[in-house]
Amino acid sequence: MPFLTRVFLIRNRIPGGWPRLQTLFGMSPASLDGARVMEIGCASGGNLLPLAAAYPGSEFVGIELSEKHIADARADVDALKLGNVQLHGGGLEEVGAMSGSFDYIIAHGIYSWMAAPVRQDMRNRDFLVMTRPAAGL
C-alpha cells in the first residue's frame, strides 16, 4: 500500500555521511563519485533522487514494491532529467536479477519490517555477494 513520501535527507542515511563511521570500524569507504548505489524500498525516490542529482557521475538503482511509488519516482526522474537512475518495480526477488555489485546498499525502513528468515537470507546471500569489498550495507 503506497504511503505519503517526501524528499528528505537525514545525515546518517546519506552515504556521504558514512565514511567517518566506516573508517571507525576499519573499513575503507568508497567515494560517492562514481559509486554504484542501490536502495531497496525506495518509495518515490525521496532518498535516491537527491543523491542522484548531487552525484551525477554515480549510478543509482531503486527497487520498490508499490507500482504507484515507482510511477511517481519515474515521473520525477524524467522531470529532473536524471540519467543516472534505474528504477525497478517488484520485491526482493528483483535484487537477485541485478547484475554487478554495489558500493552502497540502502535498506532504510524496510529491514526492520522483514521476517527474521528474510533478514537472515538478506545478510547471508544476495546482498553480501552484491557488495564490493568495504561496501556499506
C-alpha positions in Angstrom: 0.0 0.0 0.0 1.5 3.3 -1.0 2.1 5.9 1.7 2.9 9.6 1.7 6.6 10.2 1.0 8.6 13.3 0.9 12.1 14.2 -0.1 14.2 14.3 3.0 17.9 14.0 3.6 19.0 12.9 7.1 22.7 12.8 7.6 23.1 9.2 8.8 21.1 7.9 5.8 23.2 9.7 3.3 26.2 7.7 2.0 28.3 10.9 2.1 27.9 10.9 5.9 29.0 7.3 6.3 32.8 7.5 5.6 33.7 8.6 9.1 31.6 5.8 10.7 33.0 3.2 8.3 36.5 4.4 8.9 36.0 4.0 12.7 35.0 0.3 12.0 38.2 -0.3 10.0 36.6 -0.1 6.6 37.8 1.8 3.5 34.7 3.6 2.3 34.1 4.0 -1.4 33.8 7.6 -2.7 30.4 8.5 -3.9 31.9 9.9 -7.0 31.5 7.1 -9.5 29.8 4.8 -6.9 27.0 2.3 -7.6 24.2 2.7 -5.0 21.1 0.6 -4.6 18.1 1.4 -2.4 15.6 -1.4 -1.6 12.2 0.1 -0.8 13.0 3.4 -2.5 9.3 4.5 -2.4 9.0 7.5 -4.7 12.7 8.3 -4.6 12.9 10.6 -1.5 16.4 9.4 -0.7 17.6 8.2 -4.0 16.8 11.1 -6.3 18.5 13.9 -4.3 21.6 11.7 -4.2 21.4 11.1 -7.9 21.2 14.8 -8.5 24.1 15.5 -6.2 26.3 12.8 -7.7 25.8 12.8 -11.4 28.8 10.6 -12.0 27.4 7.8 -9.9 24.7 5.1 -10.7 21.6 4.8 -8.5 19.3 1.8 -8.6 15.9 1.8 -6.8 13.7 -1.2 -6.1 10.1 -0.7 -4.9 7.1 -3.0 -4.5 4.5 -0.2 -4.9 3.7 0.5 -8.5 2.4 3.9 -7.6 5.6 4.9 -5.9 7.7 3.7 -8.9 5.5 5.6 -11.3 5.9 8.8 -9.2 9.6 8.3 -9.0 9.9 7.7 -12.8 8.0 10.9 -13.4 10.4 12.8 -11.2 13.4 11.2 -12.8 12.1 12.3 -16.2 11.2 15.8 -15.0 14.7 16.2 -13.4 16.4 14.6 -16.4 18.4 12.3 -14.2 20.2 9.9 -16.5 22.0 8.0 -13.7 18.9 6.4 -12.1 17.3 3.0 -12.8 14.0 2.1 -11.1 12.6 -1.4 -10.8 9.1 -2.4 -9.7 9.0 -5.5 -7.6 10.1 -7.1 -4.4 13.4 -8.5 -3.1 13.4 -11.2 -5.9 14.4 -8.3 -8.2 17.6 -8.0 -6.3 18.8 -11.4 -7.4 18.3 -10.5 -11.0 20.5 -7.4 -10.7 23.9 -7.6 -12.4 27.1 -6.3 -11.0 28.0 -5.2 -7.5 27.2 -2.1 -5.4 29.3 0.2 -3.3 26.3 1.1 -1.0 23.0 -0.7 -0.4 20.4 1.3 1.4 17.5 -0.6 3.1 16.2 2.1 5.4 12.8 1.4 6.9 12.1 -2.0 5.4 14.8 -4.1 7.1 13.0 -4.0 10.5 9.7 -4.9 8.8 11.1 -8.1 7.3 10.5 -11.5 8.9 13.7 -12.8 10.6 14.3 -15.5 7.9 14.2 -12.9 5.2 16.6 -10.7 7.1 19.0 -13.6 7.6 18.8 -14.5 3.9 19.5 -10.9 3.0 22.6 -10.9 5.2 23.9 -14.3 4.1 23.2 -14.5 0.4 22.3 -12.0 -2.2 23.4 -8.8 -0.6 26.8 -9.9 0.6 27.6 -11.2 -2.8 26.4 -8.0 -4.5 28.5 -5.6 -2.4 32.0 -4.7 -3.3 34.8 -5.1 -0.6 34.3 -2.5 2.1 30.9 -1.6 0.8 28.2 -0.1 3.0 25.1 -2.1 3.8 
